Amino acid sequence: MEKPIELKIATAKNNIYKFLEVTAMEEQLPPFIMVGILAQSLTEWQRRELIQVNDAFEKNKEVKENV
């Protein structure tokens, strides 16, 4: 049985938070540096999201044109 999306989201958030905490401590990075890293990471994920949305839009457009 597949996990509910709410559980997947909660698990992902928890894993990300734990990884950030461990990385900040191990590398001795202050919060303002971690915020910069997170901002860059968010920008990259937003770029990926836009590519995925655009690809889905183009695929849907091609299907409608072939009908």
DOVEX-856829 format. One record per residue (C-alpha): residue number from 0; x, y, z. Coordinates in pm, 1 decimal, padded with zeros to 6 digits. Last residue first. Layout:
REC   num         xx         yy         zz
REC   NUM          X          Y          Z
...
END
This chain:
REC   num         xx         yy         zz
REC    66   -00698.5    01490.0   -03224.3
REC    65   -00331.8    01532.8   -03311.5
REC    64   -00327.1    01899.7   -03213.1
REC    63   -00476.9    01817.3   -02873.1
REC    62   -00203.9    01560.1   -02804.3
REC    61    00069.5    01805.7   -02907.2
REC    60   -00067.6    02074.1   -02670.8
REC    59   -00078.1    01826.3   -02382.2
REC    58    00288.0    01737.8   -02444.7
REC    57    00379.6    02107.0   -02463.4
REC    56    00200.0    02181.0   -02136.0
REC    55    00361.8    01882.9   -01963.2
REC    54    00706.3    01992.9   -02083.8
REC    53    00640.6    02349.0   -01965.7
REC    52    00530.3    02227.0   -01623.0
REC    51    00840.4    02007.7   -01592.3
REC    50    01072.7    02288.0   -01704.7
REC    49    00906.9    02527.7   -01460.8
REC    48    00949.5    02278.0   -01176.1
REC    47    01316.7    02228.1   -01259.0
REC    46    01372.6    02604.8   -01244.7
REC    45    01188.5    02616.7   -00909.2
REC    44    01417.1    02339.1   -00783.4
REC    43    01726.0    02539.9   -00883.8
REC    42    01594.2    02856.6   -00719.2
REC    41    01516.5    02662.3   -00402.7
REC    40    01871.9    02528.6   -00393.1
REC    39    02015.1    02877.7   -00429.1
REC    38    01792.7    03004.7   -00149.2
REC    37    01884.1    02705.2    00067.9
REC    36    02255.4    02774.1    00024.1
REC    35    02202.6    03139.5    00110.3
REC    34    01998.5    03046.0    00416.4
REC    33    02274.6    02804.8    00522.4
REC    32    02525.4    03090.0    00504.0
REC    31    02303.1    03311.1    00720.9
REC    30    02252.8    03022.1    00966.0
REC    29    02622.6    02984.6    01043.5
REC    28    02829.0    02704.2    00887.6
REC    27    03040.8    02481.3    01108.1
REC    26    03075.8    02219.9    00831.3
REC    25    02963.6    01935.5    01056.4
REC    24    02707.2    02149.5    01239.5
REC    23    02553.4    02305.0    00929.2
REC    22    02551.1    01968.4    00750.5
REC    21    02384.1    01789.1    01042.9
REC    20    02114.2    02055.1    01076.3
REC    19    02053.1    02071.3    00701.9
REC    18    02023.2    01692.4    00676.2
REC    17    01777.9    01682.6    00967.1
REC    16    01561.6    01955.9    00810.5
REC    15    01562.1    01784.2    00470.8
REC    14    01465.1    01450.9    00625.6
REC    13    01182.5    01609.0    00828.3
REC    12    01046.0    01792.4    00525.8
REC    11    01058.2    01474.3    00316.8
REC    10    00885.6    01270.8    00588.8
REC     9    00609.0    01529.4    00630.7
REC     8    00556.3    01543.6    00254.3
REC     7    00543.9    01164.0    00219.6
REC     6    00301.7    01140.8    00511.6
REC     5    00070.6    01398.0    00357.6
REC     4    00094.6    01221.8    00019.9
REC     3   -00047.9    00902.8    00173.9
REC     2    00190.0    00605.1    00171.7
REC     1    00134.3    00340.3   -00095.1
REC     0    00000.0    00000.0    00000.0
END
